[in-house]
C-alpha cells in the first residue's frame, strides 16, 4: 500500500469545490471537469507521455546517468523542483527524496542556456535525508526540505555557495515551502496525517537565520477565518511542533505549496484536496476536493506538487493517481494536461516553468521500475497560455 493510500484511509474527505486564481468574492462557483485549454491528449509519444497537440517532451536527466554534456550523474529519486533566471538562460534545481539511512538525499541543479541547452550540472546539497519538496525564493535560493521526523530546511544556492541549515524554520516532517515577498514570510507544509500549515516570519527579510515560526489556526470546518499563533518551540522536542498550539488546524498530509498575488495554495494528499488561503481577506476555503467532482471519476487524484503559470492556470502533479499533471483554470475547469504511461509504480513531482514560461519541467520519481534509481526528469515545450 502506497503512502497516499495509507494516509487517505484515515479520513473521508468532505467539503466544497472552489475556483483557484480568482478574487475571493468570485471564488464560489464549483470547479468541475471540463475541456482543457489545450484540447484532448494524443497517443503516447516516444517517451510514453500523452500530450495535447503542439506539445513535445524530452528527457533532461536520468538517475545514475550523466546529464548530457556534463560529467555529473543525476541524483536518485528526483522530487520537488524550481527554476531560477541565470543570465540569458536559467537553472532548474531538484531535490533527491532518498530515504534513510541518513545522508543519502540532497539536491542538484542543471544550468541551461537561452535556447534550453544544458551547459552544466552539479550537486548543491549533500548529506541530508528524504529531501522531498521545497520551494524557490525571490533571491534565487532553493529551500530543500527533509521529509523525516524533526526534519530540517536547508537554504541552497544553485548559482554558487554552500548550503545552510535553517533550524529557525522548524524541525518537523517538512514538505514544501512558498515564499511570499509581499508579507515577507515563507509558508511551510507538513506531511503528517495530522500535519499543520505554518509560516516563518524572518527577523530581517530575506535572512532566514532567525525569526518566528507560526502555525495556522482555524475551526474544524473547510472554510472560514484564520489566525496565526507562535509555535513555542520550533525545535519540536519533546513536543512536536504540530502539537504545541491547541488551536492549530490539522491538515491530512500536506504536500505542495504555491504563492501568487496575495493567495497561497497547498495540497493535502490524504484527502485529495487543494486549499486556498486568501491572505488579504483573512479567509480560507477548499479550492478542490477529488471526492466531490461530478460526474466522476475525478480527473485529478493523488494531489502533490503544484505550481502556477503566468496565465493564472494551476498545474498539479499526481503522486500515483493515474500519473497525470492536471491543470485547473481560472474559469473553473479541471483537466489532464499530460499523462505518463507505463510508470504506474512512480509519482510525478518537481513541476516548474522556466522563467519565460515556455517550458515545463517535471520528474517521474521512480520511472518504469518503481525503484529510486530509475528517476527521470523531463521537459515539455509548447504553446503554453500566457
RAUR-V799549 format. One record per residue. SS is DSSP state (A for helix, B for strand, O for the rest). PHI is phi in degrees with one decimal (* if undefined). D_CENTER is the distance of its C-alpha to the mean C-alpha in Angstrom with 2 decimals. Layout:
ss->SS phi->PHI d_center->D_CENTER
ss->SS phi->PHI d_center->D_CENTER
This chain:
ss->O phi->* d_center->22.28
ss->O phi->-78.2 d_center->18.53
ss->A phi->-58.6 d_center->16.22
ss->A phi->-66.5 d_center->15.10
ss->A phi->-62.1 d_center->18.82
ss->A phi->-61.2 d_center->19.95
ss->A phi->-68.2 d_center->17.74
ss->A phi->-66.1 d_center->18.54
ss->O phi->-65.2 d_center->22.19
ss->O phi->-84.5 d_center->22.32
ss->O phi->-152.7 d_center->22.03
ss->O phi->-103.3 d_center->23.08
ss->O phi->-66.7 d_center->20.79
ss->O phi->-155.5 d_center->22.73
ss->O phi->150.3 d_center->22.39
ss->O phi->-106.5 d_center->22.26
ss->O phi->-116.9 d_center->20.18
ss->O phi->-135.9 d_center->19.69
ss->O phi->-82.9 d_center->18.87
ss->O phi->-83.2 d_center->15.84
ss->O phi->53.6 d_center->16.67
ss->O phi->-130.8 d_center->20.21
ss->O phi->-65.5 d_center->22.42
ss->A phi->-58.5 d_center->22.75
ss->A phi->-68.1 d_center->26.23
ss->A phi->-95.1 d_center->25.26
ss->O phi->-93.6 d_center->22.38
ss->O phi->-103.5 d_center->24.66
ss->O phi->-74.8 d_center->25.10
ss->O phi->-78.2 d_center->23.38
ss->O phi->-80.8 d_center->20.65
ss->B phi->-138.9 d_center->21.98
ss->B phi->-58.4 d_center->21.92
ss->O phi->-166.3 d_center->23.66
ss->O phi->-62.2 d_center->24.32
ss->O phi->-73.9 d_center->21.44
ss->O phi->-68.2 d_center->22.04
ss->O phi->-113.9 d_center->22.70
ss->O phi->87.2 d_center->24.94
ss->O phi->-70.7 d_center->25.05
ss->B phi->-79.1 d_center->23.59
ss->O phi->-88.3 d_center->26.18
ss->O phi->-62.8 d_center->27.11
ss->O phi->-60.0 d_center->24.99
ss->O phi->-83.7 d_center->25.52
ss->O phi->-63.2 d_center->26.63
ss->O phi->-97.5 d_center->23.17
ss->O phi->78.8 d_center->22.95
ss->B phi->-112.2 d_center->20.55
ss->B phi->-89.0 d_center->21.65
ss->B phi->-133.5 d_center->21.14
ss->B phi->-69.6 d_center->22.95
ss->O phi->-58.7 d_center->26.09
ss->O phi->93.4 d_center->25.82
ss->O phi->-108.6 d_center->22.58
ss->B phi->-133.5 d_center->22.75
ss->B phi->-119.2 d_center->20.62
ss->B phi->-144.7 d_center->21.27
ss->B phi->-91.8 d_center->20.37
ss->B phi->-91.3 d_center->19.31
ss->B phi->-158.9 d_center->19.46
ss->B phi->-128.9 d_center->20.24
ss->B phi->-55.5 d_center->20.03
ss->O phi->79.3 d_center->23.44
ss->O phi->-111.8 d_center->24.66
ss->B phi->-68.3 d_center->25.42
ss->O phi->-64.8 d_center->23.27
ss->O phi->-51.0 d_center->25.79
ss->O phi->82.0 d_center->28.17
ss->O phi->-132.1 d_center->27.21
ss->O phi->-99.7 d_center->28.31
ss->O phi->-94.2 d_center->24.90
ss->B phi->-85.0 d_center->23.70
ss->B phi->-66.8 d_center->19.99
ss->O phi->-72.7 d_center->18.36
ss->O phi->-75.3 d_center->17.92
ss->O phi->46.8 d_center->14.86
ss->B phi->-62.1 d_center->12.41
ss->B phi->-130.2 d_center->8.76
ss->B phi->-55.4 d_center->5.92
ss->B phi->-152.4 d_center->7.65
ss->B phi->-157.8 d_center->9.15
ss->B phi->-115.1 d_center->12.72
ss->B phi->-141.8 d_center->15.67
ss->B phi->-63.9 d_center->19.16
ss->B phi->-148.4 d_center->21.88
ss->O phi->62.4 d_center->25.34
ss->O phi->-83.1 d_center->25.73
ss->B phi->-115.1 d_center->22.75
ss->B phi->-159.7 d_center->19.26
ss->B phi->-123.5 d_center->17.26
ss->B phi->-110.9 d_center->14.13
ss->B phi->-102.1 d_center->12.76
ss->B phi->-143.1 d_center->11.24
ss->B phi->-84.1 d_center->11.08
ss->B phi->-121.7 d_center->13.58
ss->O phi->-89.6 d_center->13.07
ss->O phi->-90.4 d_center->16.84
ss->O phi->-75.1 d_center->18.26
ss->O phi->-55.8 d_center->21.46
ss->O phi->-68.3 d_center->24.07
ss->O phi->-59.3 d_center->22.77
ss->O phi->89.9 d_center->22.22
ss->O phi->-109.9 d_center->20.89
ss->O phi->-100.1 d_center->17.26
ss->B phi->113.8 d_center->16.30
ss->B phi->-157.6 d_center->14.84
ss->B phi->-136.9 d_center->16.47
ss->B phi->-137.0 d_center->16.80
ss->B phi->-127.1 d_center->18.52
ss->B phi->-102.3 d_center->20.66
ss->B phi->-123.0 d_center->21.75
ss->O phi->-87.1 d_center->24.80
ss->O phi->-63.5 d_center->25.30
ss->O phi->-97.1 d_center->25.84
ss->O phi->83.6 d_center->22.71
ss->O phi->-84.1 d_center->24.79
ss->B phi->-68.9 d_center->23.63
ss->B phi->-120.9 d_center->25.66
ss->B phi->179.5 d_center->24.29
ss->B phi->-159.8 d_center->21.88
ss->B phi->-164.9 d_center->21.85
ss->B phi->-79.0 d_center->20.43
ss->B phi->-119.4 d_center->19.01
ss->B phi->-156.4 d_center->18.54
ss->O phi->-139.4 d_center->20.64
ss->O phi->79.3 d_center->22.04
ss->O phi->-117.4 d_center->18.98
ss->O phi->-132.8 d_center->17.64
ss->O phi->50.4 d_center->14.61
ss->B phi->-77.5 d_center->12.13
ss->B phi->-90.9 d_center->8.95
ss->B phi->-94.4 d_center->5.69
ss->B phi->155.6 d_center->6.89
ss->B phi->-178.2 d_center->7.48
ss->B phi->-85.5 d_center->10.46
ss->O phi->-117.9 d_center->13.61
ss->O phi->-64.6 d_center->16.39
ss->O phi->-99.0 d_center->18.70
ss->O phi->66.7 d_center->16.84
ss->O phi->-112.7 d_center->15.74
ss->B phi->-112.1 d_center->12.64
ss->B phi->-91.2 d_center->11.75
ss->B phi->-99.6 d_center->11.38
ss->B phi->-112.3 d_center->11.10
ss->B phi->-86.0 d_center->13.45
ss->O phi->-96.0 d_center->12.86
ss->O phi->-139.4 d_center->16.61
ss->O phi->-57.4 d_center->19.17
ss->O phi->57.2 d_center->19.69
ss->O phi->-67.6 d_center->17.00
ss->O phi->-117.4 d_center->16.77
ss->B phi->-103.8 d_center->14.73
ss->B phi->-115.4 d_center->16.08
ss->B phi->-90.0 d_center->16.39
ss->B phi->-111.8 d_center->16.89
ss->O phi->-126.4 d_center->18.83
ss->O phi->-57.5 d_center->18.11
ss->O phi->-89.3 d_center->21.35
ss->O phi->131.3 d_center->23.39
ss->O phi->122.5 d_center->24.06
ss->O phi->-74.1 d_center->23.51
ss->O phi->-68.0 d_center->20.41
ss->B phi->-130.5 d_center->21.08
ss->B phi->-69.4 d_center->20.16
ss->O phi->-121.7 d_center->19.43
ss->A phi->-63.4 d_center->20.85
ss->A phi->-63.6 d_center->21.46
ss->A phi->-82.2 d_center->17.77
ss->O phi->102.6 d_center->18.59
ss->O phi->-114.6 d_center->19.08
ss->O phi->-156.4 d_center->17.14
ss->O phi->-77.7 d_center->14.66
ss->B phi->-67.8 d_center->11.70
ss->B phi->-125.9 d_center->8.07
ss->B phi->-117.6 d_center->5.87
ss->B phi->-138.8 d_center->8.04
ss->B phi->-141.1 d_center->8.98
ss->B phi->-83.0 d_center->12.54
ss->B phi->-116.5 d_center->15.10
ss->O phi->-71.1 d_center->18.11
ss->O phi->-74.4 d_center->20.22
ss->O phi->-99.6 d_center->20.46
ss->O phi->59.7 d_center->19.85
ss->B phi->-139.2 d_center->17.42
ss->B phi->-125.9 d_center->13.96
ss->B phi->-89.2 d_center->12.01
ss->B phi->-138.6 d_center->10.77
ss->B phi->-104.7 d_center->9.73
ss->B phi->-128.9 d_center->11.97
ss->O phi->-91.7 d_center->11.91
ss->O phi->-136.6 d_center->15.52
ss->O phi->-58.6 d_center->17.44
ss->O phi->-119.6 d_center->18.72
ss->B phi->-66.8 d_center->15.86
ss->O phi->-119.5 d_center->15.91
ss->B phi->-113.2 d_center->14.02
ss->B phi->-122.0 d_center->15.21
ss->B phi->-137.7 d_center->15.91
ss->B phi->-109.4 d_center->17.59
ss->B phi->-109.5 d_center->20.55
ss->B phi->-65.2 d_center->21.93
ss->B phi->-62.9 d_center->25.71
ss->B phi->-139.5 d_center->25.71
ss->O phi->-66.0 d_center->22.82
ss->O phi->-103.1 d_center->21.22
ss->B phi->-72.9 d_center->22.61
ss->B phi->-97.7 d_center->20.25
ss->B phi->-76.9 d_center->23.08
ss->B phi->-149.6 d_center->24.39
ss->B phi->164.4 d_center->23.60
ss->B phi->-119.3 d_center->23.09
ss->B phi->-91.5 d_center->20.41
ss->B phi->-123.2 d_center->20.49
ss->B phi->-121.0 d_center->19.32
ss->B phi->-73.1 d_center->18.87
ss->B phi->-123.3 d_center->22.14
ss->O phi->-164.2 d_center->23.23
ss->O phi->-77.1 d_center->25.35
ss->O phi->-82.1 d_center->24.83
ss->O phi->-77.8 d_center->24.21
ss->O phi->-100.0 d_center->21.28
ss->O phi->-160.0 d_center->22.18
ss->B phi->139.2 d_center->24.24
ss->B phi->-81.7 d_center->24.61
ss->O phi->-146.0 d_center->22.80
ss->B phi->-137.1 d_center->23.60
ss->B phi->-117.6 d_center->22.28
ss->B phi->-126.4 d_center->24.34
ss->B phi->-67.7 d_center->24.64
ss->O phi->-82.9 d_center->23.70
ss->O phi->-60.2 d_center->27.07
ss->O phi->-128.6 d_center->26.02
ss->O phi->-61.5 d_center->22.56
ss->O phi->-68.6 d_center->23.76
ss->O phi->69.0 d_center->23.43
ss->O phi->-147.1 d_center->26.79
ss->O phi->-79.9 d_center->28.75
ss->O phi->-82.1 d_center->26.97
ss->O phi->-66.1 d_center->23.20
ss->A phi->-56.5 d_center->21.41
ss->A phi->-72.0 d_center->20.43
ss->A phi->-108.2 d_center->24.16
ss->O phi->-90.7 d_center->25.72
ss->O phi->-118.6 d_center->25.64
ss->O phi->-59.2 d_center->27.36
ss->O phi->-83.2 d_center->25.92
ss->B phi->-63.7 d_center->22.22
ss->O phi->-85.6 d_center->20.51
ss->O phi->-80.0 d_center->18.89
ss->B phi->-130.6 d_center->15.71
ss->O phi->-85.4 d_center->15.47
ss->O phi->79.4 d_center->12.65
ss->B phi->-61.0 d_center->9.87
ss->B phi->-128.0 d_center->6.31
ss->B phi->-67.6 d_center->3.22
ss->B phi->-147.8 d_center->5.38
ss->B phi->-147.8 d_center->7.23
ss->B phi->-116.8 d_center->10.94
ss->B phi->-162.2 d_center->13.80
ss->O phi->54.6 d_center->17.51
ss->O phi->86.4 d_center->18.03
ss->B phi->-130.4 d_center->15.40
ss->B phi->-120.2 d_center->12.11
ss->B phi->-114.1 d_center->10.07
ss->B phi->-146.5 d_center->8.13
ss->B phi->-105.9 d_center->8.26
ss->B phi->-128.3 d_center->10.82
ss->O phi->-74.8 d_center->11.44
ss->O phi->-65.2 d_center->14.99
ss->O phi->-126.2 d_center->16.29
ss->O phi->64.2 d_center->14.19
ss->B phi->-122.7 d_center->13.46
ss->B phi->-116.2 d_center->11.59
ss->B phi->-103.1 d_center->13.11
ss->B phi->-120.8 d_center->14.41
ss->B phi->-117.4 d_center->15.98
ss->B phi->-85.3 d_center->18.71
ss->O phi->-73.3 d_center->19.39
ss->O phi->-70.7 d_center->22.70
ss->O phi->-81.0 d_center->24.11
ss->O phi->68.0 d_center->23.00
ss->B phi->-130.5 d_center->22.00
ss->B phi->-130.9 d_center->19.12
ss->B phi->-166.6 d_center->18.99
ss->B phi->-79.1 d_center->17.27
ss->B phi->-98.4 d_center->15.72
ss->B phi->-165.6 d_center->15.70
ss->B phi->-144.7 d_center->17.20
ss->O phi->-71.0 d_center->17.71
ss->O phi->-80.5 d_center->21.03
ss->O phi->-111.1 d_center->22.54
ss->O phi->-74.8 d_center->22.17
ss->O phi->-133.9 d_center->25.72
ss->O phi->-76.3 d_center->27.06
ss->O phi->-81.1 d_center->25.04
ss->O phi->-74.5 d_center->23.47
ss->O phi->-67.4 d_center->20.08
ss->O phi->-71.7 d_center->18.46
ss->O phi->-116.9 d_center->14.92
ss->O phi->-134.1 d_center->14.66
ss->O phi->66.1 d_center->12.42
ss->B phi->-55.4 d_center->9.41
ss->B phi->-143.3 d_center->6.12
ss->B phi->-59.6 d_center->2.82
ss->B phi->-147.6 d_center->4.47
ss->B phi->-150.6 d_center->6.72
ss->B phi->-124.3 d_center->10.44
ss->O phi->-107.5 d_center->13.66
ss->O phi->-66.4 d_center->16.89
ss->O phi->-79.0 d_center->18.51
ss->O phi->96.5 d_center->16.45
ss->O phi->-78.1 d_center->14.84
ss->B phi->-106.1 d_center->11.40
ss->B phi->-108.6 d_center->9.83
ss->B phi->-124.7 d_center->8.10
ss->B phi->-88.9 d_center->8.04
ss->B phi->-102.7 d_center->10.25
ss->O phi->-92.9 d_center->10.86
ss->O phi->66.6 d_center->14.59
ss->O phi->54.1 d_center->15.75
ss->O phi->-111.9 d_center->17.58
ss->O phi->57.6 d_center->15.18
ss->B phi->-111.4 d_center->14.29
ss->B phi->-111.2 d_center->11.97
ss->B phi->-105.5 d_center->13.24
ss->B phi->-120.2 d_center->14.00
ss->B phi->-113.5 d_center->14.99
ss->O phi->-94.3 d_center->17.67
ss->O phi->-60.9 d_center->19.38
ss->O phi->-82.9 d_center->22.34
ss->O phi->87.8 d_center->20.65
ss->B phi->-109.2 d_center->20.41
ss->B phi->-112.4 d_center->17.87
ss->B phi->-151.2 d_center->18.37
ss->B phi->-80.6 d_center->17.32
ss->B phi->-88.0 d_center->16.63
ss->B phi->-151.4 d_center->16.93
ss->B phi->-133.3 d_center->17.75
ss->B phi->-97.9 d_center->17.99
ss->O phi->-100.1 d_center->21.29
ss->O phi->73.2 d_center->22.88
ss->O phi->-132.4 d_center->19.83
ss->O phi->-66.4 d_center->19.76
ss->O phi->-92.0 d_center->19.31
ss->O phi->-110.4 d_center->15.96
ss->O phi->-148.2 d_center->12.37
ss->B phi->-99.2 d_center->10.21
ss->B phi->-163.2 d_center->7.02
ss->B phi->70.8 d_center->6.51
ss->B phi->-66.8 d_center->7.10
ss->B phi->-162.4 d_center->8.92
ss->B phi->-86.3 d_center->12.39
ss->O phi->-69.7 d_center->15.26
ss->O phi->-56.7 d_center->17.08
ss->O phi->-77.9 d_center->19.57
ss->O phi->80.1 d_center->17.19
ss->O phi->-107.2 d_center->19.21
ss->B phi->-136.8 d_center->17.01
ss->B phi->-115.5 d_center->13.61
ss->B phi->-97.8 d_center->12.35
ss->B phi->-162.5 d_center->10.56
ss->B phi->-127.8 d_center->11.69
ss->B phi->-100.3 d_center->13.53
ss->O phi->-63.0 d_center->13.28
ss->O phi->-127.5 d_center->16.86
ss->O phi->53.4 d_center->18.59
ss->O phi->-74.5 d_center->21.80
ss->O phi->-81.5 d_center->23.17
ss->O phi->83.5 d_center->20.41
ss->O phi->-98.6 d_center->20.99
ss->A phi->-66.0 d_center->18.65
ss->A phi->-82.4 d_center->21.16
ss->A phi->-116.3 d_center->20.52
ss->O phi->-67.2 d_center->17.02
ss->B phi->-135.6 d_center->16.95
ss->B phi->-109.0 d_center->15.05
ss->B phi->-116.5 d_center->15.98
ss->B phi->-131.8 d_center->16.60
ss->B phi->-114.2 d_center->17.55
ss->B phi->-114.6 d_center->20.13
ss->O phi->162.2 d_center->21.86
ss->O phi->-82.2 d_center->22.84
ss->O phi->-64.2 d_center->19.60
ss->O phi->-68.5 d_center->20.58
ss->O phi->-122.1 d_center->21.00
